[in-house]
Amino acid sequence: MSPLNSTLARLRERRYIDTSFEDRETHPLIIRSLTKKKALDEYRESGGKTWVLDEIVKKMPYIILSPTELHVIIMKFDRHIKIYEALAEMSALGVRPLIYEELIQYGTTYPSHQKKNSLIALGSKYSMDGYQQTPLLERHDGKRVLFVVRSHHTFRTGSRFLVVPK
């Protein structure tokens, strides 16, 4: 069994995969080497009324990624969960959360997914206003928003996390 298939089997067994996005378990994502400006410009252009939190644009560190293909899985826990609990569970299941740079490209590639549900990338954190923050793709008043949440946050039952096999 391939590493991807064995990861999917573990997540299926726990009922952690959300297939309500196009009835698919994985969503291919071709990562491109983009500057922060180019990635954010493409994100803004990917869905009409898209707004990006200015504080993120100014302060969130950004790295240019090497090109690669990812098989993104939308994971759900169906319970309230703290960030550290979600990260521990992900690690034990052989997945890692998307990082900020991957999150932006995911939002550009799959804008309709963000319109359906907020999508969280626990793989990046940064400090803003004295608090650790983690990025997410939020939907607010019909707009797609690149936003942050404090890292001590407890996510609700409906939260969706973007992960890839380790």
C-alpha positions in Angstrom: 0.0 0.0 0.0 1.3 3.4 -0.9 2.1 5.9 1.9 -0.8 8.1 0.7 -3.2 5.2 0.8 -2.1 4.0 4.2 -2.5 7.6 5.5 -6.0 7.8 4.0 -6.9 4.4 5.6 -5.9 5.7 9.1 -7.9 8.8 8.7 -10.9 6.9 7.3 -10.8 4.6 10.2 -11.1 7.5 12.6 -13.7 9.2 10.4 -11.5 12.3 10.1 -11.7 12.9 6.4 -14.1 15.5 5.1 -15.2 14.4 1.6 -18.0 17.0 1.3 -15.6 19.1 -0.8 -16.2 17.7 -4.3 -16.8 14.2 -2.9 -13.0 13.7 -2.9 -10.6 12.5 -0.2 -7.6 14.3 -1.6 -7.2 17.6 -3.5 -4.0 17.9 -5.7 -2.1 21.1 -5.2 0.8 22.0 -7.4 3.1 24.2 -5.3 4.9 26.9 -7.3 7.9 29.0 -6.3 6.1 32.4 -5.8 7.2 35.5 -4.0 4.9 36.7 -1.3 3.6 39.6 -3.4 2.9 37.3 -6.4 1.2 34.7 -4.1 -1.0 37.3 -2.4 -1.8 39.0 -5.8 -2.9 35.7 -7.2 -5.0 35.0 -4.1 -6.7 38.3 -4.4 -7.4 37.8 -8.1 -8.8 34.2 -7.5 -12.2 35.2 -6.3 -13.5 38.7 -6.9 -14.2 40.3 -3.6 -11.2 38.8 -1.7 -9.7 40.7 1.1 -6.4 40.0 2.8 -5.7 41.2 6.4 -3.1 44.0 6.1 -1.4 42.9 9.2 -0.6 39.5 7.7 0.7 41.1 4.5 3.1 43.3 6.5 4.3 41.0 9.2 3.8 37.3 8.5 7.1 35.8 7.5 7.1 34.2 4.1 9.4 31.7 2.3 9.6 30.9 -1.4 8.8 27.2 -1.7 10.3 24.7 -4.1 7.9 23.3 -6.7 6.2 20.1 -5.6 2.9 18.4 -5.8 0.9 17.8 -2.6 -2.1 15.7 -1.9 -4.1 17.8 0.5 -6.7 16.2 2.8 -9.4 18.1 4.5 -9.5 16.8 8.1 -12.2 17.3 10.7 -12.4 16.1 14.3 -16.1 16.6 15.0 -15.4 17.8 18.4 -14.0 20.9 20.1 -10.2 20.7 19.9 -7.3 22.9 21.0 -4.4 23.5 18.6 -1.9 21.5 20.5 -4.3 18.5 20.7 -5.0 18.8 16.9 -1.3 18.9 16.1 -0.6 15.8 18.3 -3.4 13.9 16.7 -2.2 14.8 13.2 1.4 13.8 14.0 0.2 10.4 15.4 -1.8 9.8 12.2 1.1 10.6 9.9 0.0 13.9 8.5 1.3 17.4 8.9 -0.7 20.7 8.6 -0.2 23.0 5.7 2.0 26.0 6.2 1.1 29.6 5.4 2.7 29.6 1.9 0.8 26.4 1.0 -2.4 27.7 2.4 -2.3 30.8 0.1 -1.8 28.6 -2.9 -4.6 26.3 -1.8 -7.0 29.2 -1.5 -6.0 30.4 -5.0 -6.5 26.9 -6.5 -9.7 26.0 -4.6 -11.6 29.3 -3.9 -14.9 27.4 -3.7 -13.6 25.4 -0.8 -13.0 28.5 1.2 -16.5 29.7 0.4 -17.9 26.4 1.9 -16.0 26.3 5.2 -13.1 28.0 7.0 -9.8 26.1 6.4 -7.1 26.1 8.9 -3.3 25.7 8.4 -1.7 24.9 11.7 1.8 24.5 10.2 2.8 28.2 10.6 2.7 30.5 13.6 3.9 34.1 14.1 3.7 36.7 16.8 1.3 39.6 16.4 0.3 42.0 19.1 2.1 39.8 21.7 0.2 36.7 20.8 1.1 33.6 18.7 -1.1 33.5 15.6 -1.9 30.8 13.0 -3.3 31.5 9.5 -6.6 30.3 8.1 -8.8 30.9 5.1 -12.0 32.4 6.5 -15.3 33.2 4.9 -16.9 36.3 6.2 -20.0 38.2 4.9 -19.6 36.4 1.5 -16.0 37.4 1.2 -12.9 35.2 1.3 -10.5 36.3 3.9 -6.9 35.3 4.7 -7.0 35.7 8.5 -5.3 34.6 11.7 -6.4 33.1 15.0 -4.6 33.1 18.3 -2.7 29.9 18.8 -4.3 29.1 22.2 -7.7 29.0 20.5 -10.1 26.1 20.8 -11.6 25.2 17.4 -15.3 24.3 17.2 -16.7 21.0 15.9 -17.2 22.3 12.4 -13.5 23.3 12.0 -11.6 22.0 8.9 -7.9 21.5 8.8 -5.7 21.2 5.7 -3.1 18.4 6.0 -0.8 16.4 3.8 0.9 13.0 4.4 4.3 13.3 6.1 
